[in-house]
Amino acid sequence: MTNAFISSGSQVLPSKELALFRKILKCYEQKQYKVGLRCAKQILSNPNFCEHGETLAMKGLIMNCMGKHEEALEIVKKGLAADLKSHVCWHVFGLVQRSDKRYDEAIKAYKMALRIEKENVQILRDLSLLQIQLRDLEGYRDSRYQLLVLKPSKMSWIGYASAYHLLKEYDVALYILGEFKKNNRAPAKIDIESSEIILYEIMILTEAGRFGEALARLEENSTSILDRLAYFEIRASLLLNLERFEDAERVYWTLIDRNPDNIFYYKQIEKCRKL
């Protein structure tokens, strides 16, 4: 998180004050708010740096975390006005706006921060989270793509696939997951994450109404799915959707053997029998 607040502004601090500023960032991360405010006071009490925008912004952010929302917003605004070229000030302004549920203003602030610091992963993450919350799916897709380019981790690939999944562009989502698997060697021993990716592919196929493909994917990966309850529940549901009623009923009886108190399974058997 600290890297998100590395200075980009026009107001440069000398080494002593810069060390204090970095301490403010660390205190914010560690929730040592009073210590962070003391460090901010040390910088701002110097007449040469009393209008240092990023220090004011961080002071406001810490105060916001302490519940002093109105005062915090004013201080953050003051910091932003002092250094409009700082991605830190814009990012902090966005964080405070988000905490006050002014989501549109928060998104505008994040985008301003990204104009200055285009490759800041933390700001992109914050922006993407807000976009998905507001159902700005196209914006979310674009942010997830930028995150994938900047940091092609497993979560970035899955996040990008999820954007197309939410847009109901199922083929693209499946293609992205396929590319991820192609470019990442499968583990020697199946792990939970790999198992979950298989289940996610099956979920996408199911939502696309491609029940036969979903069932084939499930069965060809049956030994790789660690969540056995999920395996049987998904298999039963797919068989029912494919109108293979006797096969589906047999799987539901297997599930009842595991958990005889689950009323849902009995209701599904009634569907299998068209009762």
C-alpha atoms as a printed R data frame, in Angstrom:
    type eleno elety resid chain resno       x       y       z
1   ATOM     1    CA   MET     A     1   0.000   0.000   0.000
2   ATOM     2    CA   THR     A     2   2.847   2.386   0.862
3   ATOM     3    CA   ASN     A     3   4.012   2.394  -2.766
4   ATOM     4    CA   ALA     A     4   0.687   3.944  -3.741
5   ATOM     5    CA   PHE     A     5   1.639   7.038  -1.773
6   ATOM     6    CA   ILE     A     6   5.172   7.577  -3.093
7   ATOM     7    CA   SER     A     7   5.355  11.244  -3.968
8   ATOM     8    CA   SER     A     8   4.730  12.470  -7.488
9   ATOM     9    CA   GLY     A     9   3.945  16.049  -6.556
10  ATOM    10    CA   SER     A    10   5.617  19.337  -7.280
11  ATOM    11    CA   GLN     A    11   6.555  20.007  -3.637
12  ATOM    12    CA   VAL     A    12   9.800  18.187  -2.855
13  ATOM    13    CA   LEU     A    13  10.741  17.529   0.773
14  ATOM    14    CA   PRO     A    14  14.349  17.497   2.026
15  ATOM    15    CA   SER     A    15  15.705  14.278   3.551
16  ATOM    16    CA   LYS     A    16  14.654  14.940   7.180
17  ATOM    17    CA   GLU     A    17  11.057  15.795   6.304
18  ATOM    18    CA   LEU     A    18  10.938  13.051   3.674
19  ATOM    19    CA   ALA     A    19  11.850  10.489   6.341
20  ATOM    20    CA   LEU     A    20   9.019  11.845   8.500
21  ATOM    21    CA   PHE     A    21   6.603  11.630   5.567
22  ATOM    22    CA   ARG     A    22   7.529   7.999   4.982
23  ATOM    23    CA   LYS     A    23   6.916   7.371   8.660
24  ATOM    24    CA   ILE     A    24   3.428   8.871   8.254
25  ATOM    25    CA   LEU     A    25   2.728   6.330   5.502
26  ATOM    26    CA   LYS     A    26   3.919   3.476   7.685
27  ATOM    27    CA   CYS     A    27   1.848   4.711  10.631
28  ATOM    28    CA   TYR     A    28  -1.228   4.887   8.386
29  ATOM    29    CA   GLU     A    29  -0.726   1.294   7.255
30  ATOM    30    CA   GLN     A    30  -0.137   0.080  10.809
31  ATOM    31    CA   LYS     A    31  -3.067   2.147  12.165
32  ATOM    32    CA   GLN     A    32  -0.746   4.075  14.491
33  ATOM    33    CA   TYR     A    33  -2.794   7.174  13.846
34  ATOM    34    CA   LYS     A    34  -1.652   9.363  16.741
35  ATOM    35    CA   VAL     A    35   2.007   8.782  15.895
36  ATOM    36    CA   GLY     A    36   1.244   9.571  12.249
37  ATOM    37    CA   LEU     A    37  -0.419  12.850  13.206
38  ATOM    38    CA   ARG     A    38   2.593  13.810  15.336
39  ATOM    39    CA   CYS     A    39   4.885  13.227  12.351
40  ATOM    40    CA   ALA     A    40   2.594  15.318  10.135
41  ATOM    41    CA   LYS     A    41   2.634  18.092  12.721
42  ATOM    42    CA   GLN     A    42   6.446  18.088  12.709
43  ATOM    43    CA   ILE     A    43   6.498  18.676   8.960
44  ATOM    44    CA   LEU     A    44   3.658  21.197   8.862
45  ATOM    45    CA   SER     A    45   4.995  23.218  11.812
46  ATOM    46    CA   ASN     A    46   8.004  24.150   9.671
47  ATOM    47    CA   PRO     A    47   7.079  27.442   7.914
48  ATOM    48    CA   ASN     A    48   8.710  26.178   4.714
49  ATOM    49    CA   PHE     A    49   6.394  23.155   4.547
50  ATOM    50    CA   CYS     A    50   3.205  24.307   6.279
51  ATOM    51    CA   GLU     A    51   1.370  24.032   2.935
52  ATOM    52    CA   HIS     A    52   2.909  20.724   1.856
53  ATOM    53    CA   GLY     A    53   0.026  19.142  -0.044
54  ATOM    54    CA   GLU     A    54   0.816  15.458   0.406
55  ATOM    55    CA   THR     A    55   1.446  15.819   4.140
56  ATOM    56    CA   LEU     A    56  -1.863  17.666   4.512
57  ATOM    57    CA   ALA     A    57  -3.578  14.943   2.485
58  ATOM    58    CA   MET     A    58  -2.149  12.153   4.651
59  ATOM    59    CA   LYS     A    59  -3.036  14.065   7.812
60  ATOM    60    CA   GLY     A    60  -6.610  14.331   6.543
61  ATOM    61    CA   LEU     A    61  -6.716  10.647   5.606
62  ATOM    62    CA   ILE     A    62  -5.583   9.624   9.084
63  ATOM    63    CA   MET     A    63  -8.132  11.945  10.701
64  ATOM    64    CA   ASN     A    64 -10.808  10.414   8.488
65  ATOM    65    CA   CYS     A    65  -9.836   6.981   9.820
66  ATOM    66    CA   MET     A    66 -10.240   8.386  13.337
67  ATOM    67    CA   GLY     A    67 -13.828   9.394  12.580
68  ATOM    68    CA   LYS     A    68 -13.261  13.138  12.108
69  ATOM    69    CA   HIS     A    69 -14.797  13.127   8.650
70  ATOM    70    CA   GLU     A    70 -15.747  16.776   8.071
71  ATOM    71    CA   GLU     A    71 -12.468  18.179   9.358
72  ATOM    72    CA   ALA     A    72 -10.559  15.507   7.450
73  ATOM    73    CA   LEU     A    73 -12.220  16.392   4.143
74  ATOM    74    CA   GLU     A    74 -11.356  20.074   4.550
75  ATOM    75    CA   ILE     A    75  -7.711  19.255   5.260
76  ATOM    76    CA   VAL     A    76  -7.514  16.880   2.290
77  ATOM    77    CA   LYS     A    77  -9.054  19.556   0.038
78  ATOM    78    CA   LYS     A    78  -6.475  22.035   1.307
79  ATOM    79    CA   GLY     A    79  -3.702  19.579   0.516
80  ATOM    80    CA   LEU     A    80  -5.083  18.957  -2.967
81  ATOM    81    CA   ALA     A    81  -5.336  22.687  -3.674
82  ATOM    82    CA   ALA     A    82  -1.697  23.060  -2.608
83  ATOM    83    CA   ASP     A    83  -0.469  20.371  -5.021
84  ATOM    84    CA   LEU     A    84  -2.782  19.538  -7.907
85  ATOM    85    CA   LYS     A    85   0.029  17.651  -9.666
86  ATOM    86    CA   SER     A    86   0.287  15.037  -6.919
87  ATOM    87    CA   HIS     A    87  -1.276  11.622  -7.498
88  ATOM    88    CA   VAL     A    88  -1.083  11.124  -3.720
89  ATOM    89    CA   CYS     A    89  -3.388  14.082  -3.079
90  ATOM    90    CA   TRP     A    90  -5.888  12.941  -5.710
91  ATOM    91    CA   HIS     A    91  -5.794   9.340  -4.482
92  ATOM    92    CA   VAL     A    92  -6.354  10.394  -0.872
93  ATOM    93    CA   PHE     A    93  -9.170  12.723  -1.950
94  ATOM    94    CA   GLY     A    94 -10.777   9.732  -3.660
95  ATOM    95    CA   LEU     A    95 -10.387   7.516  -0.591
96  ATOM    96    CA   VAL     A    96 -12.045  10.109   1.645
97  ATOM    97    CA   GLN     A    97 -14.871  10.661  -0.841
98  ATOM    98    CA   ARG     A    98 -15.404   6.899  -1.023
99  ATOM    99    CA   SER     A    99 -15.604   6.607   2.759
100 ATOM   100    CA   ASP     A   100 -18.316   9.292   2.694
101 ATOM   101    CA   LYS     A   101 -20.153   7.303  -0.031
102 ATOM   102    CA   ARG     A   102 -19.637  10.007  -2.658
103 ATOM   103    CA   TYR     A   103 -18.702   7.354  -5.169
104 ATOM   104    CA   ASP     A   104 -18.877   9.386  -8.379
105 ATOM   105    CA   GLU     A   105 -16.525  11.973  -6.890
106 ATOM   106    CA   ALA     A   106 -14.207   9.209  -5.704
107 ATOM   107    CA   ILE     A   107 -14.011   7.716  -9.205
108 ATOM   108    CA   LYS     A   108 -13.224  11.137 -10.707
109 ATOM   109    CA   ALA     A   109 -10.436  11.585  -8.157
110 ATOM   110    CA   TYR     A   110  -8.947   8.144  -8.843
111 ATOM   111    CA   LYS     A   111  -8.963   8.867 -12.579
112 ATOM   112    CA   MET     A   112  -7.190  12.183 -11.988
113 ATOM   113    CA   ALA     A   113  -4.586  10.344  -9.904
114 ATOM   114    CA   LEU     A   114  -4.083   7.854 -12.737
115 ATOM   115    CA   ARG     A   115  -3.557  10.634 -15.268
116 ATOM   116    CA   ILE     A   116  -0.524  11.606 -13.211
117 ATOM   117    CA   GLU     A   117   0.612   8.103 -12.192
118 ATOM   118    CA   LYS     A   118  -0.683   5.844 -14.965
119 ATOM   119    CA   GLU     A   119   0.905   2.621 -13.698
120 ATOM   120    CA   ASN     A   120  -0.060   2.799 -10.036
121 ATOM   121    CA   VAL     A   121  -1.446  -0.648  -9.232
122 ATOM   122    CA   GLN     A   122  -3.067   0.322  -5.923
123 ATOM   123    CA   ILE     A   123  -5.039   3.195  -7.439
124 ATOM   124    CA   LEU     A   124  -6.187   0.917 -10.266
125 ATOM   125    CA   ARG     A   125  -7.329  -1.657  -7.712
126 ATOM   126    CA   ASP     A   126  -9.242   0.972  -5.741
127 ATOM   127    CA   LEU     A   127 -10.825   2.242  -8.956
128 ATOM   128    CA   SER     A   128 -11.808  -1.252 -10.121
129 ATOM   129    CA   LEU     A   129 -13.409  -2.088  -6.758
130 ATOM   130    CA   LEU     A   130 -15.542   1.023  -6.937
131 ATOM   131    CA   GLN     A   131 -16.450   0.370 -10.572
132 ATOM   132    CA   ILE     A   132 -17.690  -3.125  -9.784
133 ATOM   133    CA   GLN     A   133 -19.609  -1.785  -6.785
134 ATOM   134    CA   LEU     A   134 -21.358   0.741  -9.051
135 ATOM   135    CA   ARG     A   135 -21.840  -1.866 -11.823
136 ATOM   136    CA   ASP     A   136 -19.698   0.113 -14.257
137 ATOM   137    CA   LEU     A   137 -18.780  -3.140 -15.964
138 ATOM   138    CA   GLU     A   138 -17.055  -1.621 -19.005
139 ATOM   139    CA   GLY     A   139 -14.925   0.558 -16.729
140 ATOM   140    CA   TYR     A   140 -14.182  -2.445 -14.528
141 ATOM   141    CA   ARG     A   141 -13.094  -4.445 -17.587
142 ATOM   142    CA   ASP     A   142 -10.714  -1.677 -18.683
143 ATOM   143    CA   SER     A   143  -9.207  -1.331 -15.196
144 ATOM   144    CA   ARG     A   144  -8.741  -5.092 -14.869
145 ATOM   145    CA   TYR     A   145  -6.977  -5.146 -18.247
146 ATOM   146    CA   GLN     A   146  -4.548  -2.444 -17.120
147 ATOM   147    CA   LEU     A   147  -3.899  -4.386 -13.903
148 ATOM   148    CA   LEU     A   148  -3.209  -7.531 -15.923
149 ATOM   149    CA   VAL     A   149  -0.713  -5.686 -18.130
150 ATOM   150    CA   LEU     A   150   1.052  -4.129 -15.134
151 ATOM   151    CA   LYS     A   151   0.972  -7.158 -12.862
152 ATOM   152    CA   PRO     A   152   0.135 -10.416 -14.670
153 ATOM   153    CA   SER     A   153  -0.508 -12.444 -11.525
154 ATOM   154    CA   LYS     A   154  -3.053 -15.232 -11.128
155 ATOM   155    CA   MET     A   155  -5.526 -12.833  -9.514
156 ATOM   156    CA   SER     A   156  -5.082 -10.341 -12.366
157 ATOM   157    CA   TRP     A   157  -5.935 -13.002 -14.958
158 ATOM   158    CA   ILE     A   158  -8.987 -14.152 -13.008
159 ATOM   159    CA   GLY     A   159 -10.073 -10.556 -12.391
160 ATOM   160    CA   TYR     A   160  -9.898  -9.810 -16.121
161 ATOM   161    CA   ALA     A   161 -11.860 -12.972 -16.951
162 ATOM   162    CA   SER     A   162 -14.470 -12.049 -14.334
163 ATOM   163    CA   ALA     A   163 -15.027  -8.694 -16.050
164 ATOM   164    CA   TYR     A   164 -16.077 -10.427 -19.277
165 ATOM   165    CA   HIS     A   165 -18.091 -12.969 -17.285
166 ATOM   166    CA   LEU     A   166 -20.082 -10.130 -15.715
167 ATOM   167    CA   LEU     A   167 -20.559  -8.576 -19.159
168 ATOM   168    CA   LYS     A   168 -21.985 -11.961 -20.248
169 ATOM   169    CA   GLU     A   169 -19.241 -12.306 -22.853
170 ATOM   170    CA   TYR     A   170 -18.760 -15.900 -21.821
171 ATOM   171    CA   ASP     A   171 -16.540 -17.038 -24.695
172 ATOM   172    CA   VAL     A   172 -14.045 -14.254 -24.005
173 ATOM   173    CA   ALA     A   173 -14.018 -15.055 -20.279
174 ATOM   174    CA   LEU     A   174 -13.316 -18.722 -21.025
175 ATOM   175    CA   TYR     A   175 -10.622 -17.791 -23.553
176 ATOM   176    CA   ILE     A   176  -8.840 -15.640 -20.954
177 ATOM   177    CA   LEU     A   177  -8.927 -18.450 -18.392
178 ATOM   178    CA   GLY     A   178  -7.617 -20.816 -21.061
179 ATOM   179    CA   GLU     A   179  -4.747 -18.437 -21.877
180 ATOM   180    CA   PHE     A   180  -3.918 -18.198 -18.183
181 ATOM   181    CA   LYS     A   181  -3.698 -21.979 -17.879
182 ATOM   182    CA   LYS     A   182  -1.679 -22.202 -21.093
183 ATOM   183    CA   ASN     A   183   0.869 -19.674 -19.823
184 ATOM   184    CA   ASN     A   184   1.078 -21.085 -16.293
185 ATOM   185    CA   ARG     A   185   2.335 -24.597 -15.752
186 ATOM   186    CA   ALA     A   186  -0.138 -26.774 -13.874
187 ATOM   187    CA   PRO     A   187   1.077 -27.736 -10.385
188 ATOM   188    CA   ALA     A   188   2.449 -31.270  -9.943
189 ATOM   189    CA   LYS     A   189  -0.177 -31.793  -7.260
190 ATOM   190    CA   ILE     A   190  -3.598 -30.228  -7.681
191 ATOM   191    CA   ASP     A   191  -4.141 -27.308  -5.321
192 ATOM   192    CA   ILE     A   192  -7.224 -25.441  -4.137
193 ATOM   193    CA   GLU     A   193  -6.684 -22.483  -6.496
194 ATOM   194    CA   SER     A   194  -6.413 -24.702  -9.590
195 ATOM   195    CA   SER     A   195  -9.497 -26.612  -8.478
196 ATOM   196    CA   GLU     A   196 -11.430 -23.361  -8.023
197 ATOM   197    CA   ILE     A   197 -10.481 -22.172 -11.519
198 ATOM   198    CA   ILE     A   198 -11.954 -25.377 -12.990
199 ATOM   199    CA   LEU     A   199 -15.166 -24.809 -11.019
200 ATOM   200    CA   TYR     A   200 -15.228 -21.198 -12.225
201 ATOM   201    CA   GLU     A   201 -14.996 -22.323 -15.862
202 ATOM   202    CA   ILE     A   202 -17.898 -24.708 -15.242
203 ATOM   203    CA   MET     A   203 -19.917 -21.894 -13.650
204 ATOM   204    CA   ILE     A   204 -19.403 -19.710 -16.736
205 ATOM   205    CA   LEU     A   205 -20.448 -22.534 -19.075
206 ATOM   206    CA   THR     A   206 -23.537 -23.163 -16.924
207 ATOM   207    CA   GLU     A   207 -24.545 -19.491 -16.944
208 ATOM   208    CA   ALA     A   208 -24.122 -19.522 -20.722
209 ATOM   209    CA   GLY     A   209 -26.639 -22.389 -20.863
210 ATOM   210    CA   ARG     A   210 -24.009 -24.773 -22.223
211 ATOM   211    CA   PHE     A   211 -24.899 -27.573 -19.822
212 ATOM   212    CA   GLY     A   212 -23.442 -30.389 -21.901
213 ATOM   213    CA   GLU     A   213 -20.051 -28.669 -22.147
214 ATOM   214    CA   ALA     A   214 -20.164 -27.845 -18.447
215 ATOM   215    CA   LEU     A   215 -20.844 -31.483 -17.551
216 ATOM   216    CA   ALA     A   216 -18.069 -32.693 -19.864
217 ATOM   217    CA   ARG     A   217 -15.624 -30.226 -18.264
218 ATOM   218    CA   LEU     A   218 -16.725 -31.376 -14.805
219 ATOM   219    CA   GLU     A   219 -16.301 -35.064 -15.570
220 ATOM   220    CA   GLU     A   220 -12.966 -34.758 -17.363
221 ATOM   221    CA   ASN     A   221 -11.615 -32.864 -14.347
222 ATOM   222    CA   SER     A   222 -13.385 -34.929 -11.674
223 ATOM   223    CA   THR     A   223 -10.170 -35.974  -9.908
224 ATOM   224    CA   SER     A   224  -8.873 -32.384  -9.890
225 ATOM   225    CA   ILE     A   225 -11.867 -30.911  -8.046
226 ATOM   226    CA   LEU     A   226 -11.025 -30.934  -4.358
227 ATOM   227    CA   ASP     A   227 -14.406 -29.710  -3.124
228 ATOM   228    CA   ARG     A   228 -16.277 -32.992  -3.449
229 ATOM   229    CA   LEU     A   229 -19.572 -31.582  -2.186
230 ATOM   230    CA   ALA     A   230 -19.451 -28.918  -4.920
231 ATOM   231    CA   TYR     A   231 -18.589 -31.594  -7.480
232 ATOM   232    CA   PHE     A   232 -21.665 -33.704  -6.672
233 ATOM   233    CA   GLU     A   233 -24.029 -30.731  -6.333
234 ATOM   234    CA   ILE     A   234 -22.926 -29.262  -9.674
235 ATOM   235    CA   ARG     A   235 -23.102 -32.668 -11.370
236 ATOM   236    CA   ALA     A   236 -26.637 -33.274 -10.101
237 ATOM   237    CA   SER     A   237 -27.781 -29.814 -11.200
238 ATOM   238    CA   LEU     A   238 -26.285 -30.180 -14.678
239 ATOM   239    CA   LEU     A   239 -27.840 -33.613 -15.164
240 ATOM   240    CA   LEU     A   240 -31.199 -32.187 -14.137
241 ATOM   241    CA   ASN     A   241 -30.814 -29.301 -16.604
242 ATOM   242    CA   LEU     A   242 -29.986 -31.825 -19.319
243 ATOM   243    CA   GLU     A   243 -33.174 -33.736 -18.388
244 ATOM   244    CA   ARG     A   244 -31.192 -36.834 -17.468
245 ATOM   245    CA   PHE     A   245 -33.568 -37.306 -14.584
246 ATOM   246    CA   GLU     A   246 -32.604 -40.801 -13.425
247 ATOM   247    CA   ASP     A   247 -28.892 -39.933 -13.413
248 ATOM   248    CA   ALA     A   248 -29.583 -36.698 -11.553
249 ATOM   249    CA   GLU     A   249 -31.714 -38.506  -8.961
250 ATOM   250    CA   ARG     A   250 -28.932 -41.014  -8.283
251 ATOM   251    CA   VAL     A   251 -26.511 -38.170  -7.553
252 ATOM   252    CA   TYR     A   252 -29.024 -36.477  -5.244
253 ATOM   253    CA   TRP     A   253 -29.378 -39.743  -3.286
254 ATOM   254    CA   THR     A   254 -25.585 -39.767  -2.947
255 ATOM   255    CA   LEU     A   255 -25.801 -36.248  -1.551
256 ATOM   256    CA   ILE     A   256 -28.564 -37.296   0.849
257 ATOM   257    CA   ASP     A   257 -26.304 -40.074   2.133
258 ATOM   258    CA   ARG     A   258 -23.792 -37.343   2.968
259 ATOM   259    CA   ASN     A   259 -26.343 -34.951   4.462
260 ATOM   260    CA   PRO     A   260 -29.832 -36.420   5.041
261 ATOM   261    CA   ASP     A   261 -31.059 -33.181   6.665
262 ATOM   262    CA   ASN     A   262 -30.745 -31.063   3.515
263 ATOM   263    CA   ILE     A   263 -34.337 -30.460   2.372
264 ATOM   264    CA   PHE     A   264 -33.182 -28.973  -0.937
265 ATOM   265    CA   TYR     A   265 -31.957 -32.370  -2.164
266 ATOM   266    CA   TYR     A   266 -35.380 -33.953  -1.580
267 ATOM   267    CA   LYS     A   267 -37.054 -31.114  -3.497
268 ATOM   268    CA   GLN     A   268 -34.678 -31.700  -6.393
269 ATOM   269    CA   ILE     A   269 -35.578 -35.398  -6.404
270 ATOM   270    CA   GLU     A   270 -39.229 -34.349  -6.719
271 ATOM   271    CA   LYS     A   271 -38.226 -32.363  -9.821
272 ATOM   272    CA   CYS     A   272 -36.427 -35.402 -11.186
273 ATOM   273    CA   ARG     A   273 -39.636 -37.386 -10.756
274 ATOM   274    CA   LYS     A   274 -41.717 -34.468 -12.122
275 ATOM   275    CA   LEU     A   275 -43.839 -34.451  -8.968
